Amino acid sequence: MRKIFSAWMLMFSIICLQAQSNMEVTTQDKIVYSCAPCGCEHDGKHFDAPGICAACNMPLNPTYPGITLTNTPVGRKTAAILLYNGADIMDVTGPWSVFEHGGLNVVTVAKASDLIRLGMTMVVKPDYTFENLPEVDVIVIPGGGPAENNQDMEIVDWIKKRYESTETMFSVCSGAFFLGLAGLLDEQEATTFSSLIPVLDHQFPKAEVRNDTKYTDSGKIVTSAGLSSGIEAAFHVIAKYYGQGRAQDVANHMEYDWKPQSNYARTQLADNFLQSFRGLVNMFAIKYTDSQGNNEHWKYQYILTDQISPEKMIKLLDTEFAKMPDWTKLNSSKKSLSGYIQHPTIGKGKIELKIQSSKDGSIAILSATRQ
C-alpha cells in the first residue's frame, strides 16, 4: 500500500510540474533588455527584444528578474580625472574614453573651478574642485610639466588626503612623480615615460621602478608608462573591477588591439641603441622610408641626397661616432661602418650603417642588434 501511495504522489508531482511549465510567462517573469550603465539617455530603460542601444551604440544586456546570481555584479564605479594646466592631452583623454566606454561614471577635478589648458590648445572646465569632489573609486593622475618640473605640492597634498578613501590611484606617464612625492611608491612597483625612468628611480630610490612594462599594478597603485600606455592601463583597471572579458569587449568595441600580456615596453626596443646615431644619418636624407623592429633588432632606412658622396658621408660619420663615450668601432669601409654601443639601460648593441645603390639613389640602412 505504501509503494502504491508513493507512486501516486510521484505521478501527481510530475503532473503539477508539467502544468506549471505550460503556464504563460508573466510580465514579471520574462527576459528584459537594458543598456549597460554608461550615462546615455537610455540608462535604466527596459526593452522587450535584443539589439543595440540607439544612444550609445552598445549591445543591450539581457536580464532575467527571477534569478539572483551569487556573483553579484560590481556596481558602477566613478573615476575622477585630475586636471591641471600643462597636463598632457592623451594622458587625460585616453583613460577618459576607455572608462566612459567601459561604463564608469567619469568626472574631472582641479584645484579651482577655472578653465584648464591641457597641452597647448585644449581647454576644459573641471566638474569639481579639490574642496567639493565627492568620494570616488578611481583617481587618474596624468603627467605633464608640473609633474616633472616645479612639482606642484598642492596636488601632492591633495593626493595624500584622498589616498585612504580611494580604491585605485592610477598615474599616467610622469603623473607617477606626484605619487612618489606623496610617499605612495615606497616598496611599490612603478613606471613612467621612458626617458624619465632613470629620473624616477633616482628621485624615489625606495620604489621598484620598472623599465620593461607598459603598466604596473601593486594593488591600490597602478602606474603606466607614457601617453598611450594610459589607455592600456585603463583597460587593466576595467578588468580589475569587471573582469578581463568585459575589458576585452570594451577594447573590441573601441577597435583597439588590447593585449593584456603584451611584452611591449618602449624602453626595451632596440631603436634605443640608435638614438645618438639616427640624427646624424638623417642630416643627409631627403626621405625617411622605413623604421621597424622589436626588442632585439631595429632598422632605419633613408634615401640620401646626392650633394655628398657616400664615401665622404661615411668618413664624416666615422669621426662623429668616435666622439660618443660609449662607442667602440668595429670596422669601416667606403660604404659601411660598424661598432658597438653600451646603453645604460638595455646593455650592449651592435650598430651597422650601410649605403647601397638603388633606382631612387643611394640608400642608407642604419641598424642595431642587441648583443
N, C-alpha and C positions, 0 to 999 in steps of 0.2 A: 504494500500500500504506500509506504514511504517513497519507493522508487517511482511509482506512478505519479505521486504528488510533485516530486522533484522534476520529472519530465514535463508535467503540465505547466509548472512555473517557468521552466526554460522556454517553452513554446510561447507563453504569454509575454515574456520579456522580449523575445525576438519580434513578435507582432507589434509590441509597443515601439520598439526601435525603428521598425520599418515605417510605422505610421508617422513617427517623429521626423524621419528622413524625408518623407513625402510632403511635409508641411511647407507652405510658401515661406520664403525668406522675408522677414520683416525689414522695414527701413532701418531699424536699429541693428540689423544682423546681416549687413551686406558690406562688401568691399567698397570703400570710397577712395578717392584720389585727391591729393593736395600738393601744392607747391612746397618744396623744401624751404624753410625759413631763410629768406635772403634779403628781405627789406622791400621786395617789389609789391605792387598794388594787390596781388593775389594771395599774399600771406594770410593764412587762416581760412581761406575759402576751400570748399569741397566740391569735387566734380564726380560725375557718375561713370566716367569712362577714362581709360588711359590716354595719354597724349603728351603734348609739350605745352608748358606754360606760355601763354601769349605775351606775357610781360617780360620774363627774364630768359625765355628760350631753354629752360632746364626741363628734364623729364618730370612728369608728375609722379609722386610716390604713392603706392597703394597702401592702404591701412585697413585692417580688419578689427573693428571695435571689440569683438568678442574674445580676443586673445591678448593676454598680458605676458610679454616676453620677460624672461629672467634677466637678459642682458639689456636692461633699460637704456635707451639711447642717451648719450650725453646731451644736456641742454645746450641751447645756443650760447656760444661764447662771445665775449666782447673784447676786441683788440683796440688799444689806443696807440696811435702813431705819433711820436714826438716830432714836432716841427720847430725849426729854428732857422734864422737867416743863414744861408750858405749850406744847408743840408743838401746832399746830392738828390737829384730828382728821382733816379731809379731806385735808390735806397728806400725812398718813401713809397713811390707808386708801384714798385714790384710786389712787395708783400701786401700792399693795399689791395691790388687787383686780385691776387690769389685768395686772400681772406674773404673778399667780397664774393667771389665766385664760389668759395667753399661754404658760404652760408653764415660766416661770422658777422656779427654786428661791428662795424668799423667806425671809429671816431678819431678825431685829431685833437692834440693838446699842445699848448705852448706856454711860455712864461706869462704872456699877456694876450689880450684879445686882438692886438694889432695884426694887420696883414703881414704874412711871412713870405719872403722871397726865397724859393728853392732854386738851387743852381744860380743861374744868372738871369733867367727870364720868367719863371713860373711863379705866380703869386697865388697864395692860398690863405683863406681866413680860417683859423682854428675853431673847432667846435667848443672847446673848453680851455680853461687856464689851469695852471698848477693848483690854484686855490679851490676850484669848483668841480674838478674831474671826479665823477663817482667811482666806486670800486669797479675795476676791470680785471679780466683774466690774463690778458697778454699786454705787455708794453713793448712796442717796437722802437728801437733806438738807432736811427740812421747815422751814417757817417757824413763828414764834411769838415770844412775848415775849423770851426770851433771845437771839434773833437780832437783834431790833430795839433793845432797851434793855438796859443792863447786860450787854453782849455777853459770852458765855461763852468765854473764851480757852482753856479746856481742850479744848473742842470744836474750836476753830480749830487748835490744835497737833496734835490727832489727825488732822484732815483733811490737814494738811501731810504728816504721816508716811505716810498711806495713798495720797497722790496718785499717786506713781510706779507703784505696783503695781496700780492700779485703772484699768480701761479707760474707764469713764464716771462722772464726777461730776455728779450730777443734783440741782439745787436746785429747791424749790417755794416760791413766794411769797417771804417775807423770808429764807428759807434762803440766798439769794444773798449776804446780808451776811456769812455765815460764809465763803463762797468769797472774797469781796472781802478780808476780814481776813487770809485765808491767802495773799493775793497772787496768786490764781489768775484774777482777772478783768482784769488788766492786758492791754491790747491785745485784749481779747475782747469779743464781743457779750454783753449780759446784759439781763435784765429782772426785774421783781419785781411785787409788789402795786401796783396803780395809784397809790394815794396816796403810796406810798413811793418811786416812781421818782425824783422830784427829790432825795430824801434819798440814795438810792443813787448818783446822779450826782454829788452834792456830795461824798460821803464817799470815792468812788473815781473821781477825775477821769480816771484812765488807762483806765478801762473805757469801751466804746462802749455806753452804756445806751440801750436801745430802748423806746419808748413806743407802738409801733404793731404789736405782735405778741403772741401768746399764749405763745410759747416761742422760744428761740434755741438754735442748735447751732453751737458753734465747734470741733467735732471731739471733743475729750475732755470739754469742759464743755458741759452742757445746762442752761439755766435756764428756768424757767417763771414766768408771772405768778401771780396769786392763786388759791388754793383749787382750783376745778375745772380750772384750767389745767394742774395737775399731772397730771390724767387725760389730757388732750390730749398732753402731752409724753411720758407713759408709752407711749402708742401709738406715738409717734415713735421712742422708744428700741427698741421691739419691731421696728419697721420697719428700723432701722439694723442690727439683728442678723439678722433673719429675712426681711426684705423687706416691702414695703408691702402685698402681697397677704395675707400672714399677719396683719399688724396689722389690716387691714380685716375679715378673717374674725373675729378676736377681738372687734372692736368690734361687729360684727353679732350675734355670739353673746351679747354683753352688752347688746344692744338699745340701743346708744349711737350717736348720729348723729355719727360722727367725720368731719371734713372736713380732710384734711391741708393743703390750701391755703386754709383759712378766712381771710377778711380781718377776722375779729372781733378787736378789741383794745379792752379796757374803756376805756382812756384816750382812745380816738378817738370814742366815741359822743357824739352831740350832747347827750345829757342832762347832760354835764359843764358845759355853759353854764348849766344851770338849778339847780345845787346850792345857790346862795345865795338863790334865789327860792322854791323849792318849799316850804320850811318855813314861809315867811310866808303863802303862799296856803293851805297845809294847816291853818293855825290856825283858818280859818273853814269847814272842810269837815266834813260829817257822814258822808261816804262818798267813798272814793278809788276811782274807777270805771275808770280806764284809764291805761296807761303803755305807749307803744310808739314805735318809731322806728329810726333807723340812724345812720350816721356823719354824715349831712347834716342830718337833721331829727329832732326828738323832740317828743312831745306828752304832757302830763299832763291828766287831766280829773277834776274833783271836783264832787260835789253839795254846795251851800253851805247853811249854817244860815240860818234866816230871822230870826235875832236881830240881824242887822245888814243894812242896806240895801246893795245893790251900789254905789251912789254913794259911801257912806261908806267902804266897803271899799277902793275904788279910790283914794280920797283918802288913806287911811292908808298904803296900799302905795306910793303915789307918793312920800310922804315918806320911807319906809324904803328904797326903791330908790335914792333920791338920796344915801343915806349910803354907798353902795358906791363905793369909789375908782375902779373901772374901768367905771362905769355912765355912759352918755350917753343922756339922754332924747330920744326922737324926737317923740312926741305922746301926748296923753291926751284922754279924753272921759269922760262919766258912767259908761260901762260898758267902757272899754278903756284899755290903757296899753301903750306900746311904747318900745323903745330898743335900744341896743347894749351888749354887754359884751365886754371884751377878756380872754380867758382866757390864762393864762400858758403853756399847752401847746398848745392847739389853735386859737388865734387869735381872730378876731372872730366873734361870733354875734349875730343879731337875736333879741330877746326880745319876745314878744307875750302879753298877757293879755287875754282877752275873757270877758265874762259874758253868758250867754244864758238865756232863759226856756225851761222845758220842763215836762212834766206832773209831773215829780218835784221841781220847784222850780228855783231858779237854779243854773246850771251854770257853773263856771269852767274855761276851757281855757287852759292855760299851755303855750306852745310856744317852741322855739328852732330857728333855721335858721342853718347855717354860711354865712358870707359870703365 
